[in-house]
Amino acid sequence: MLVRRSGQVCLALAITLAGLIFHGTNSVRAADLSKYLSPDFCGVLVIHPQRISESTLVEALKSGLPKELAKGDPTATAMNFLKNQKNLPPGMDLEKLTKLVPLKSVQRVVLVIDSALYKTTPESAFIVQFSDDIDGEAILAAIASDWKPAETNGVKYKKLKGQSGQPDGAALAPDSRTLIIGVESTVVKMLVKEQGDRPLLRQLQHASFDNDIVFEFFAAPFWAGLTKSTGKSIDEILAAEPDPAAAAVAKDIKSVSIRVNFSGKTLLRSEVTTGTPETAAKLAAKAQEGVTEAKKQYEKFKKQPPPGPMVFLMPMITRVADEGFEGLEIKADEGQMTVTLATPKSLPDTLRSVGQMASMFLQQPPPGAKQPPMPGDEK
């Protein structure tokens, strides 16, 4: 199926972020993303591999890993993933993709979420930006052999026919350092020259991209797309919700913003804007209930830790968790609920030990040889 097939290509790019974080890239000015944000879009997820690769926490993890693993090729990781997938696009040439896609130079990966629904799933598209020039046409040719030329708003792109009732896919390389791929209806919206009023863009203008990971959600276009696709009002849609109180809270949420940084004092900050102070207070109380329950489960975990290698890391893991709970702040201020998680001070050392343990498991000595000490055993 097309969405699944094209999604596998996109997912491969996303999965390789696990490899990308071990590689720095040259810093260049990213292309202007605002021109691709349609009024119908309700969410965007932005990931910066370069920032992540240079972060304090990732550097700590890499310091404990074997050099060959820390410097592994993310392209190979992606292609090995694709080799194991079924229903890949006809004519996909993995060998050519390996040579053409410079994953080490991926600077930014952006997922845009369209409020339009295909059955029950919001449609989406990826924007992948590189710090080096790419041959976009060659990359698309290596992804599939049955692309068809198409044009919208004076912009040419390639179209891939959907199968088994799935929507068509589309892709293009708008410049020498950008690839766009996703559901055709979403891609076409991205290429409209006069976008008009864009609530999500207004929200993004207040959210700095100077973060490792950014997620922004705006409720208005989401509800507009849902009511249009179902033919029901918001109240009619929420009437199916078994918990009327939860339905009322959901209706009153205006936006959600999440920022993650792997360097600095704050690991995560989330802001939920609501229509009334009462809703923000209810959300904060619910979040606090969740934390209380998590603490109970955590105490059980400490008393009965899982067997195996994890036991050697338990003192460090529990220290990180204790610091995490201590540095977690939930509050409601007027119409906004804010969750802030301070970076646990012991987290870098713990990640370093995790890397060392991974290194030892990957470099096991032959049977009968002296085993190296586990992390935490050194005196």
KOLVEX-256987 format. One record per atom (N, C-alpha, C): residue in one letter; x, y, z. Coordinates in steps of 0.2 Angstrom, whole numbers, padded with zeros to 4 digits, always signed. Last residue first. Layout:
N
aXYZ ...
END
This chain:
379
k+0184+0000+0209 k+0186+0003+0215 k+0192+0008+0215 e+0171-0004+0199 e+0178-0002+0199 e+0179+0001+0206 d+0158-0008+0197 d+0162-0012+0201 d+0169-0009+0203 g+0152+0001+0189 g+0150+0002+0196 g+0154-0002+0200 p+0151-0010+0176 p+0150-0003+0178 p+0148-0002+0185 m+0160-0025+0179 m+0154-0022+0176 m+0154-0015+0179 p+0176-0030+0173 p+0172-0028+0179 p+0166-0024+0175 p+0178-0043+0161 p+0180-0037+0163 p+0175-0035+0169 q+0183-0060+0164 q+0178-0056+0162 q+0180-0049+0165 k+0195-0070+0156 k+0193-0066+0162 k+0188-0061+0160 a+0190-0084+0146 a+0194-0078+0147 a+0191-0074+0153 g+0180-0093+0144 g+0186-0095+0149 g+0190-0089+0150 p+0176-0088+0128 p+0174-0092+0134 p+0181-0094+0138 p+0182-0072+0123 p+0181-0079+0122 p+0179-0083+0128 p+0173-0057+0128 p+0179-0061+0128 p+0178-0068+0126 q+0162-0046+0120 q+0163-0051+0124 q+0169-0055+0123 q+0158-0033+0115 q+0165-0036+0114 q+0166-0041+0119 l+0145-0030+0117 l+0147-0031+0110 l+0154-0034+0109 f+0146-0029+0131 f+0142-0035+0128 f+0143-0036+0121 m+0154-0018+0132 m+0156-0025+0135 m+0152-0030+0132 s+0146-0008+0127 s+0152-0010+0124 s+0155-0016+0126 a+0135-0008+0136 a+0134-0010+0129 a+0141-0012+0125 m+0143-0003+0147 m+0140-0009+0147 m+0138-0012+0140 q+0146+0010+0142 q+0151+0005+0143 q+0149-0002+0144 g+0133+0016+0140 g+0138+0015+0134 g+0143+0010+0136 v+0130+0016+0154 v+0126+0012+0149 v+0130+0011+0143 s+0139+0025+0158 s+0139+0018+0160 s+0135+0014+0156 r+0134+0037+0152 r+0141+0034+0150 r+0142+0027+0152 l+0122+0038+0158 l+0122+0036+0151 l+0129+0034+0149 t+0126+0041+0171 t+0123+0035+0170 t+0123+0033+0162 d+0132+0053+0168 d+0137+0048+0171 d+0133+0041+0170 p+0121+0061+0164 p+0127+0060+0160 p+0131+0054+0162 l+0112+0060+0176 l+0111+0057+0170 l+0117+0056+0165 s+0114+0067+0188 s+0118+0061+0187 s+0117+0057+0180 k+0106+0078+0187 k+0113+0079+0187 k+0117+0073+0186 p+0092+0078+0176 p+0095+0075+0182 p+0102+0076+0182 t+0085+0093+0170 t+0089+0087+0169 t+0093+0084+0175 a+0068+0096+0175 a+0075+0097+0175 a+0079+0091+0174 l+0053+0098+0167 l+0058+0092+0170 l+0065+0095+0169 t+0038+0105+0168 t+0045+0106+0167 t+0049+0101+0171 v+0022+0109+0162 v+0026+0104+0165 v+0034+0105+0163 t+0008+0120+0164 t+0016+0119+0162 t+0019+0113+0166 m-0006+0126+0157 m-0003+0121+0162 m+0004+0120+0159 q-0015+0141+0157 q-0010+0137+0154 q-0007+0132+0160 g-0023+0152+0161 g-0026+0147+0156 g-0021+0142+0153 e-0016+0154+0176 e-0021+0157+0172 e-0024+0151+0167 d-0006+0141+0178 d-0006+0148+0179 d-0011+0151+0174 a-0002+0126+0186 a-0007+0130+0182 a-0007+0137+0183 k+0012+0115+0185 k+0008+0120+0188 k+0003+0123+0183 i+0025+0104+0190 i+0018+0104+0187 i+0014+0110+0190 e+0041+0098+0189 e+0037+0104+0192 e+0030+0104+0187 l+0054+0088+0194 l+0048+0089+0190 l+0043+0094+0193 g+0065+0085+0202 g+0065+0091+0197 g+0059+0092+0193 e+0061+0074+0208 e+0063+0080+0212 e+0063+0086+0208 f+0061+0065+0198 f+0055+0066+0202 f+0055+0073+0206 g+0075+0065+0195 g+0069+0067+0190 g+0063+0069+0193 e+0081+0060+0206 e+0082+0067+0204 e+0077+0070+0199 d+0076+0047+0205 d+0075+0051+0211 d+0076+0059+0210 a+0081+0043+0193 a+0074+0043+0194 a+0072+0048+0200 v+0095+0043+0196 v+0092+0047+0190 v+0085+0048+0191 r+0095+0034+0206 r+0098+0040+0207 r+0095+0045+0202 t+0091+0022+0199 t+0087+0025+0204 t+0089+0032+0206 i+0102+0021+0190 i+0095+0022+0188 i+0091+0025+0193 m+0113+0018+0199 m+0113+0025+0195 m+0106+0026+0192 p+0109+0006+0205 p+0110+0012+0209 p+0110+0019+0205 m+0107-0002+0193 m+0101+0000+0197 m+0103+0006+0202 l+0116-0007+0185 l+0115+0000+0184 l+0110+0002+0189 f+0116-0021+0189 f+0123-0017+0190 f+0122-0009+0189 v+0104-0025+0184 v+0105-0025+0192 v+0112-0020+0193 m+0104-0027+0171 m+0101-0021+0173 m+0103-0020+0181 p+0109-0040+0168 p+0113-0035+0168 p+0111-0028+0171 g+0097-0049+0179 g+0101-0048+0173 g+0106-0042+0174 p+0080-0045+0185 p+0086-0048+0185 p+0091-0047+0179 p+0073-0029+0190 p+0073-0035+0185 p+0080-0038+0186 p+0070-0026+0207 p+0073-0024+0201 p+0073-0030+0196 q+0060-0023+0219 q+0060-0029+0215 q+0063-0027+0208 k+0061-0010+0224 k+0061-0016+0228 k+0062-0023+0225 k+0060-0002+0213 k+0066-0002+0217 k+0067-0008+0221 f+0047-0005+0209 f+0052-0007+0204 f+0059-0007+0208 k+0039+0001+0219 k+0039-0007+0218 k+0045-0009+0214 e+0043+0014+0216 e+0045+0011+0222 e+0044+0003+0222 y+0036+0015+0204 y+0044+0016+0204 y+0046+0013+0211 q+0023+0015+0207 q+0026+0009+0203 q+0033+0009+0203 k+0022+0027+0214 k+0021+0021+0217 k+0024+0015+0214 k+0026+0036+0204 k+0030+0035+0210 k+0029+0029+0214 a+0015+0035+0196 a+0021+0033+0194 a+0026+0032+0199 e+0005+0041+0204 e+0004+0034+0203 e+0011+0031+0200 t+0010+0054+0204 t+0009+0050+0211 t+0009+0043+0209 v+0009+0057+0191 v+0015+0057+0194 v+0015+0053+0200 g-0005+0057+0189 g-0001+0052+0186 g+0006+0052+0189 e-0009+0068+0198 e-0011+0061+0199 e-0007+0056+0196 q-0003+0078+0190 q+0000+0076+0197 q-0002+0069+0199 a-0012+0078+0179 a-0005+0076+0178 a-0001+0074+0185 k-0023+0082+0185 k-0023+0075+0182 k-0016+0073+0181 a-0020+0095+0189 a-0022+0090+0194 a-0021+0083+0192 a-0018+0100+0177 a-0012+0100+0181 a-0014+0095+0187 l-0031+0100+0172 l-0025+0096+0168 l-0020+0095+0173 k-0038+0108+0180 k-0039+0101+0180 k-0034+0097+0177 a-0031+0120+0177 a-0031+0117+0184 a-0032+0110+0184 a-0036+0122+0164 a-0028+0121+0166 a-0027+0118+0172 t-0049+0123+0167 t-0047+0118+0163 t-0040+0117+0164 e-0049+0136+0174 e-0052+0129+0177 e-0049+0123+0173 p-0045+0145+0165 p-0041+0143+0170 p-0043+0137+0174 t-0049+0141+0148 t-0051+0143+0154 t-0046+0141+0160 g-0044+0136+0136 g-0048+0142+0136 g-0050+0145+0142 t-0026+0132+0137 t-0033+0131+0137 t-0037+0137+0137 t-0011+0126+0132 t-0015+0132+0133 t-0022+0130+0133 v+0003+0118+0139 v-0004+0116+0136 v-0008+0123+0138 e+0019+0115+0137 e+0014+0120+0139 e+0008+0118+0135 s+0034+0107+0143 s+0028+0106+0140 s+0023+0112+0142 r+0051+0104+0143 r+0046+0109+0145 r+0040+0108+0140 l+0065+0095+0148 l+0059+0095+0144 l+0054+0100+0147 l+0077+0098+0154 l+0077+0092+0149 l+0071+0093+0144 t+0087+0111+0159 t+0080+0109+0158 t+0080+0104+0152 k+0100+0114+0159 k+0097+0113+0165 k+0090+0110+0164 g+0110+0107+0145 g+0107+0112+0149 g+0103+0110+0155 s+0105+0096+0132 s+0110+0100+0135 s+0107+0105+0140 f+0094+0091+0126 f+0099+0086+0129 f+0105+0089+0132 n+0078+0097+0126 n+0085+0098+0125 n+0089+0093+0129 v+0062+0099+0119 v+0066+0094+0122 v+0073+0097+0121 r+0045+0105+0121 r+0052+0107+0119 r+0057+0102+0123 i+0029+0107+0116 i+0034+0103+0119 i+0041+0104+0116 s+0013+0113+0117 s+0020+0114+0114 s+0024+0110+0119 v-0004+0114+0111 v+0001+0110+0115 v+0008+0112+0112 s-0020+0123+0112 s-0013+0121+0109 s-0009+0117+0114 k-0032+0122+0118 k-0031+0126+0112 k-0025+0124+0108 i-0045+0113+0126 i-0037+0113+0124 i-0036+0117+0118 d-0058+0110+0127 d-0056+0117+0129 d-0048+0118+0128 k-0061+0097+0123 k-0063+0103+0119 k-0060+0109+0120 a-0055+0090+0134 a-0052+0090+0127 a-0054+0096+0122 v-0063+0094+0144 v-0056+0096+0144 v-0053+0096+0137 a-0075+0087+0140 a-0075+0094+0141 a-0068+0097+0141 a-0070+0074+0140 a-0072+0077+0134 a-0072+0084+0134 a-0068+0072+0154 a-0062+0072+0149 a-0064+0075+0143 a-0082+0073+0158 a-0077+0078+0160 a-0071+0078+0156 p-0088+0062+0151 p-0090+0068+0150 p-0085+0074+0152 d-0081+0047+0146 d-0080+0052+0152 d-0082+0059+0150 p-0084+0041+0134 p-0087+0039+0140 p-0086+0043+0146 e-0087+0050+0119 e-0082+0049+0124 e-0086+0047+0131 a-0097+0053+0110 a-0095+0046+0111 a-0090+0045+0116 a-0097+0067+0111 a-0103+0063+0114 a-0101+0056+0115 l-0088+0072+0102 l-0086+0071+0109 l-0091+0067+0113 i-0096+0074+0091 i-0090+0069+0091 i-0088+0067+0098 e-0105+0083+0095 e-0107+0076+0093 e-0102+0071+0093 d-0096+0094+0097 d-0100+0091+0103 d-0103+0084+0101 i-0092+0096+0085 i-0087+0094+0090 i-0091+0091+0096 s-0103+0089+0072 s-0100+0095+0076 s-0096+0092+0082 k-0100+0080+0058 k-0102+0080+0064 k-0099+0087+0068 g-0093+0076+0046 g-0100+0079+0045 g-0103+0080+0052 t-0081+0071+0046 t-0086+0067+0049 t-0093+0069+0048 s-0073+0080+0040 s-0073+0074+0037 s-0078+0069+0040 k-0076+0092+0047 k-0077+0092+0040 k-0077+0085+0037 t-0072+0089+0060 t-0079+0090+0059 t-0081+0090+0051 l-0058+0087+0057 l-0062+0082+0060 l-0069+0083+0058 g-0054+0100+0053 g-0053+0094+0049 g-0058+0089+0051 a-0057+0107+0065 a-0060+0109+0058 a-0060+0103+0053 w-0049+0102+0074 w-0056+0101+0075 w-0060+0102+0068 f-0037+0106+0069 f-0038+0099+0070 f-0046+0098+0070 p-0037+0120+0069 p-0037+0116+0062 p-0039+0109+0063 a-0037+0121+0083 a-0042+0124+0079 a-0043+0120+0072 a-0026+0116+0090 a-0032+0112+0090 a-0037+0115+0085 f-0009+0113+0086 f-0014+0119+0087 f-0021+0116+0086 f+0006+0109+0092 f+0000+0107+0090 f-0005+0112+0091 e+0023+0105+0091 e+0018+0110+0091 e+0012+0108+0088 f+0039+0100+0097 f+0032+0098+0094 f+0027+0104+0096 v+0056+0099+0094 v+0051+0104+0095 v+0044+0100+0092 i+0072+0095+0100 i+0066+0093+0097 i+0060+0098+0099 d+0082+0104+0103 d+0084+0098+0100 d+0078+0095+0096 n+0080+0122+0099 n+0079+0116+0103 n+0081+0110+0099 d+0077+0134+0092 d+0084+0133+0095 d+0083+0128+0101 f+0066+0137+0087 f+0068+0131+0084 f+0075+0130+0087 s+0054+0144+0098 s+0061+0144+0095 s+0063+0137+0093 a+0038+0149+0095 a+0042+0143+0098 a+0049+0143+0094 h+0031+0159+0089 h+0033+0160+0096 h+0036+0154+0099 q+0029+0154+0077 q+0033+0160+0077 q+0035+0162+0084 l+0020+0144+0079 l+0027+0142+0078 l+0032+0148+0079 q+0008+0151+0079 q+0011+0147+0085 q+0018+0146+0085 r+0008+0155+0066 r+0008+0160+0071 r+0010+0157+0078 l+0007+0142+0060 l+0012+0146+0059 l+0013+0151+0064 l-0006+0138+0064 l+0000+0134+0067 l+0006+0138+0066 p-0015+0147+0058 p-0014+0147+0065 p-0008+0144+0068 r-0013+0156+0044 r-0011+0150+0046 r-0010+0150+0054 d-0022+0164+0031 d-0021+0164+0038 d-0019+0157+0040 g-0013+0161+0015 g-0018+0164+0020 g-0017+0164+0027 q-0005+0156+0006 q-0007+0151+0011 q-0013+0154+0015 e+0000+0156-0010 e-0004+0161-0005 e-0008+0157+0000 k+0005+0144-0015 k+0009+0150-0014 k+0006+0155-0010 v+0005+0127-0011 v+0001+0133-0012 v+0005+0139-0011 l+0012+0116-0006 l+0015+0120-0012 l+0010+0126-0014 m+0006+0110+0004 m+0012+0113+0005 m+0014+0118+0000 k-0005+0104-0003 k-0006+0110+0001 k+0000+0113+0003 v+0002+0093-0009 v-0001+0099-0013 v-0002+0105-0009 v+0005+0086+0002 v+0011+0089-0001 v+0008+0095-0006 t-0008+0081+0005 t-0004+0085+0010 t+0002+0089+0007 s-0011+0073-0006 s-0015+0079-0004 s-0012+0084+0001 e+0000+0064-0006 e-0001+0069-0011 e-0005+0075-0009 v+0009+0060+0009 v+0003+0059+0005 v+0002+0065+0001 g+0027+0063+0005 g+0021+0061+0009 g+0015+0060+0005 i+0042+0072+0005 i+0039+0066+0003 i+0033+0065+0008 i+0055+0083+0000 i+0048+0083+0003 i+0045+0076+0001 l+0072+0088+0003 l+0067+0083+0000 l+0060+0083+0004 t+0084+0100+0000 t+0078+0098+0003 t+0074+0093-0001 r+0095+0105-0007 r+0096+0103+0000 r+0090+0101+0003 s+0092+0111-0019 s+0097+0106-0019 s+0098+0103-0012 d+0073+0111-0018 d+0080+0114-0019 d+0085+0109-0018 p+0063+0103-0019 p+0062+0110-0021 p+0068+0114-0021 a+0060+0088-0024 a+0066+0091-0021 a+0066+0098-0023 l+0046+0078-0020 l+0049+0083-0024 l+0055+0085-0020 a+0031+0067-0020 a+0038+0069-0018 a+0041+0074-0022 a+0017+0058-0015 a+0020+0063-0019 a+0027+0065-0016 g+0004+0045-0016 g+0009+0048-0013 g+0013+0053-0017 d-0014+0042-0014 d-0008+0043-0018 d-0002+0047-0014 p-0022+0032-0001 p-0021+0038-0005 p-0014+0038-0009 q-0028+0015-0004 q-0024+0020+0000 q-0023+0026-0005 g-0034+0005-0011 g-0038+0010-0008 g-0034+0015-0004 s-0023-0003-0016 s-0028-0006-0011 s-0032+0000-0007 q-0011+0010-0019 q-0014+0004-0020 q-0019+0002-0014 g-0008+0026-0027 g-0009+0022-0021 g-0012+0015-0023 k+0006+0031-0037 k-0001+0029-0037 k-0002+0025-0030 l+0015+0045-0035 l+0015+0038-0034 l+0008+0035-0033 k+0022+0059-0043 k+0016+0056-0040 k+0017+0048-0040 k+0032+0073-0041 k+0031+0067-0044 k+0026+0063-0039 y+0030+0091-0047 y+0032+0086-0042 y+0031+0079-0045 k+0031+0108-0051 k+0031+0101-0053 k+0034+0096-0047 v+0021+0122-0048 v+0026+0118-0046 v+0026+0111-0048 g+0009+0128-0052 g+0015+0130-0056 g+0022+0126-0053 n+0000+0122-0044 n+0002+0129-0043 n+0008+0131-0046 t+0006+0107-0048 t+0001+0110-0045 t+0004+0117-0043 e+0009+0092-0058 e+0010+0099-0056 e+0005+0102-0053 a+0018+0076-0061 a+0012+0080-0059 a+0014+0087-0058 p+0024+0061-0067 p+0025+0068-0067 p+0018+0071-0065 k+0025+0046-0057 k+0022+0050-0063 k+0023+0057-0062 w+0035+0032-0053 w+0033+0039-0052 w+0030+0042-0058 d+0040+0019-0053 d+0034+0021-0056 d+0031+0028-0054 s+0052+0016-0046 s+0052+0017-0053 s+0046+0019-0056 a+0058+0023-0031 a+0053+0020-0034 a+0054+0021-0042 i+0071+0028-0026 i+0065+0026-0021 i+0060+0021-0025 a+0078+0032-0036 a+0080+0026-0033 a+0075+0023-0028 a+0072+0043-0040 a+0072+0038-0045 a+0074+0031-0041 l+0074+0051-0029 l+0068+0049-0030 l+0067+0043-0035 i+0088+0053-0031 i+0086+0049-0025 i+0079+0047-0026 a+0089+0060-0043 a+0091+0053-0043 a+0089+0049-0037 e+0083+0072-0039 e+0079+0068-0044 e+0082+0061-0044 g+0092+0076-0029 g+0085+0075-0027 g+0082+0070-0032 d+0107+0075-0025 d+0104+0075-0031 d+0097+0072-0030 i+0112+0088-0013 i+0110+0082-0015 i+0107+0081-0022 d+0123+0098-0003 d+0119+0097-0009 d+0118+0090-0010 d+0122+0097+0015 d+0126+0097+0009 d+0121+0096+0003 s+0113+0098+0025 s+0118+0103+0025 s+0123+0103+0019 f+0096+0095+0021 f+0103+0092+0022 f+0107+0099+0022 q+0080+0091+0027 q+0084+0096+0025 q+0091+0093+0026 v+0064+0084+0024 v+0071+0082+0026 v+0076+0087+0023 i+0048+0083+0028 i+0053+0088+0025 i+0060+0086+0028 f+0034+0072+0026 f+0041+0074+0029 f+0045+0079+0025 a+0017+0073+0030 a+0022+0073+0025 a+0029+0075+0029 s+0000+0066+0032 s+0006+0069+0034 s+0011+0069+0029 e-0017+0064+0039 e-0012+0064+0034 e-0006+0068+0035 p-0024+0055+0053 p-0022+0062+0050 p-0016+0061+0044 t-0034+0042+0051 t-0028+0044+0052 t-0026+0051+0049 t-0046+0036+0048 t-0046+0039+0055 t-0039+0041+0056 k-0048+0041+0032 k-0051+0036+0036 k-0051+0039+0043 y-0038+0053+0033 y-0039+0048+0028 y-0042+0042+0032 l-0042+0070+0037 l-0041+0063+0039 l-0042+0058+0033 a-0033+0085+0039 a-0037+0081+0035 a-0036+0074+0037 s-0023+0091+0046 s-0029+0090+0049 s-0034+0086+0045 d-0007+0085+0044 d-0013+0088+0041 d-0019+0086+0045 i+0008+0088+0051 i+0002+0084+0052 i-0004+0088+0049 v+0025+0086+0046 v+0019+0091+0046 v+0013+0086+0046 l+0041+0084+0052 l+0035+0080+0051 l+0029+0085+0051 v+0057+0086+0048 v+0051+0090+0050 v+0045+0085+0047 v+0074+0086+0052 v+0068+0082+0049 v+0062+0085+0052 r+0090+0093+0047 r+0083+0094+0051 r+0078+0089+0047 q+0102+0089+0042 q+0102+0094+0047 q+0095+0095+0051 v+0111+0076+0036 v+0104+0078+0038 v+0104+0083+0043 s+0123+0071+0033 s+0122+0078+0033 s+0115+0080+0034 k+0123+0057+0035 k+0127+0061+0040 k+0126+0068+0039 l+0115+0053+0024 l+0112+0054+0030 l+0116+0057+0036 p+0115+0056+0009 p+0120+0057+0014 p+0117+0059+0021 v+0110+0045-0003 v+0107+0049+0003 v+0112+0050+0008 l+0117+0038-0013 l+0114+0045-0015 l+0112+0049-0008 k+0121+0026-0009 k+0126+0030-0011 k+0124+0038-0012 t+0109+0020-0004 t+0115+0020+0000 t+0120+0025-0002 l+0102+0020-0016 l+0100+0025-0011 l+0106+0026-0006 k+0108+0010-0023 k+0109+0017-0026 k+0107+0022-0020 e+0104-0001-0016 e+0112+0001-0017 e+0113+0008-0019 l+0091-0001-0017 l+0094+0001-0010 l+0101+0003-0011 d+0079+0004-0027 d+0086+0002-0028 d+0090+0004-0021 m+0063+0000-0031 m+0067+0003-0026 m+0074+0000-0026 g+0054-0006-0040 g+0060-0003-0042 g+0065+0001-0037 p+0039-0002-0031 p+0043-0006-0036 p+0049-0002-0039 p+0041+0000-0013 p+0039+0003-0020 p+0043-0001-0025 l+0039-0014-0003 l+0043-0008-0005 l+0041-0006-0011 n+0033-0025+0004 n+0029-0021-0001 n+0032-0014-0002 k+0042-0027+0019 k+0038-0030+0013 k+0035-0024+0010 q+0059-0025+0025 q+0052-0023+0024 q+0049-0026+0018 n+0072-0027+0026 n+0068-0032+0030 n+0061-0030+0029 k+0078-0017+0020 k+0079-0023+0017 k+0074-0028+0020 l+0077-0006+0029 l+0072-0006+0023 l+0073-0013+0019 f+0087-0008+0038 f+0080-0008+0040 f+0075-0009+0034 n+0098-0007+0030 n+0096-0014+0033 n+0089-0014+0035 m+0097+0007+0027 m+0096+0002+0022 m+0095-0005+0025 a+0099+0012+0040 a+0093+0013+0037 a+0092+0008+0031 t+0112+0008+0043 t+0107+0006+0047 t+0100+0007+0044 a+0119+0014+0032 a+0119+0007+0033 a+0113+0004+0037 t+0118+0027+0037 t+0115+0025+0030 t+0114+0018+0030 p+0125+0028+0048 p+0118+0028+0049 p+0115+0026+0042 d+0139+0020+0052 d+0136+0023+0047 d+0129+0023+0047 g+0148+0023+0068 g+0144+0019+0063 g+0141+0023+0058 k+0155+0029+0079 k+0156+0032+0072 k+0152+0027+0066 a+0151+0021+0089 a+0150+0028+0090 a+0150+0032+0083 l+0157+0009+0085 l+0149+0010+0086 l+0147+0017+0086 e+0170+0011+0085 e+0167+0009+0079 e+0160+0010+0079 k+0172+0015+0099 k+0173+0020+0093 k+0170+0018+0087 p+0160+0009+0110 p+0166+0008+0106 p+0166+0013+0101 l+0154+0021+0123 l+0153+0016+0117 l+0160+0015+0114 g+0155+0031+0131 g+0156+0025+0134 g+0155+0019+0129 s+0154+0043+0124 s+0160+0042+0127 s+0161+0035+0130 k+0141+0042+0120 k+0146+0041+0115 k+0152+0039+0118 l+0134+0047+0132 l+0133+0041+0129 l+0139+0038+0125 a+0140+0060+0132 a+0141+0056+0137 a+0140+0049+0135 e+0134+0065+0120 e+0142+0065+0121 e+0143+0060+0126 v+0121+0065+0124 v+0123+0061+0118 v+0131+0060+0119 l+0121+0075+0134 l+0119+0068+0135 l+0121+0063+0130 t+0125+0087+0127 t+0129+0084+0133 t+0127+0077+0134 s+0125+0087+0109 s+0122+0088+0116 s+0126+0085+0121 e+0128+0085+0096 e+0133+0089+0100 e+0131+0090+0107 s+0117+0078+0091 s+0124+0075+0091 s+0129+0078+0095 i+0107+0087+0092 i+0107+0081+0096 i+0114+0078+0097 r+0111+0096+0082 r+0111+0099+0089 r+0111+0093+0094 q+0109+0088+0071 q+0116+0091+0073 q+0116+0093+0080 p+0095+0084+0071 p+0101+0079+0072 p+0107+0082+0074 h+0082+0090+0076 h+0088+0093+0074 h+0094+0088+0076 i+0065+0089+0072 i+0070+0086+0075 i+0077+0088+0072 v+0048+0094+0074 v+0055+0096+0071 v+0060+0092+0075 l+0032+0092+0070 l+0037+0089+0074 l+0044+0090+0071 v+0016+0100+0070 v+0023+0099+0067 v+0028+0096+0072 g-0002+0101+0066 g+0004+0099+0071 g+0011+0099+0067 c-0011+0105+0058 c-0013+0106+0065 c-0007+0104+0069 f-0014+0113+0042 f-0010+0109+0046 f-0011+0110+0054 d-0022+0121+0035 d-0025+0115+0037 d-0021+0111+0042 p-0014+0131+0030 p-0019+0133+0036 p-0022+0127+0038 s+0003+0124+0028 s-0004+0126+0026 s-0009+0128+0032 l+0019+0128+0027 l+0014+0127+0032 l+0007+0129+0030 y+0029+0131+0018 y+0026+0124+0017 y+0021+0123+0022 k+0034+0143+0022 k+0031+0143+0015 k+0027+0136+0014 s+0042+0141+0033 s+0035+0144+0034 s+0031+0143+0027 l+0054+0136+0031 l+0049+0131+0032 l+0042+0134+0032 d+0068+0141+0023 d+0062+0144+0026 d+0057+0139+0026 a+0082+0130+0026 a+0078+0134+0021 a+0071+0136+0025 a+0095+0135+0038 a+0090+0130+0035 a+0085+0134+0030 r+0112+0138+0036 r+0105+0141+0037 r+0100+0137+0034 v+0122+0125+0043 v+0120+0130+0038 v+0113+0133+0039 s+0135+0117+0050 s+0129+0121+0052 s+0128+0126+0046 n+0139+0100+0047 n+0141+0107+0046 n+0134+0111+0047 t+0136+0088+0060 t+0135+0090+0053 t+0137+0098+0052 g+0141+0073+0069 g+0140+0080+0068 g+0139+0082+0061 h+0134+0058+0074 h+0138+0062+0069 h+0136+0069+0069 f+0125+0052+0082 f+0132+0050+0083 f+0137+0054+0078 i+0113+0054+0078 i+0115+0058+0084 i+0122+0056+0085 l+0111+0045+0067 l+0113+0052+0066 l+0115+0056+0072 g+0105+0034+0073 g+0112+0034+0070 g+0115+0041+0069 a+0093+0038+0076 a+0097+0035+0081 a+0104+0034+0079 l+0089+0043+0064 l+0091+0048+0069 l+0095+0045+0074 t+0084+0032+0057 t+0091+0033+0056 t+0094+0039+0061 i+0071+0034+0058 i+0074+0029+0062 i+0081+0030+0062 a+0068+0043+0048 a+0067+0045+0055 a+0071+0040+0059 l+0071+0036+0036 l+0074+0042+0037 l+0074+0044+0045 a+0062+0026+0038 a+0069+0024+0037 a+0073+0030+0039 l+0050+0033+0036 l+0052+0030+0043 l+0059+0028+0043 c+0050+0036+0023 c+0050+0041+0028 c+0053+0039+0034 v+0049+0023+0018 v+0055+0027+0016 v+0056+0032+0021 q+0037+0019+0024 q+0043+0015+0025 q+0049+0019+0024 g+0028+0027+0017 g+0029+0028+0025 g+0036+0025+0027 s+0027+0022+0005 s+0031+0028+0006 s+0032+0030+0013 r+0020+0010+0010 r+0027+0010+0006 r+0031+0016+0007 r+0009+0015+0016 r+0014+0011+0020 r+0021+0011+0017 v+0004+0022+0006 v+0005+0026+0012 v+0010+0022+0016 l+0002+0011-0003 l+0006+0017-0005 l+0008+0021+0002 m+0004-0006+0000 m+0000+0000+0000 m+0004+0006+0000 
END
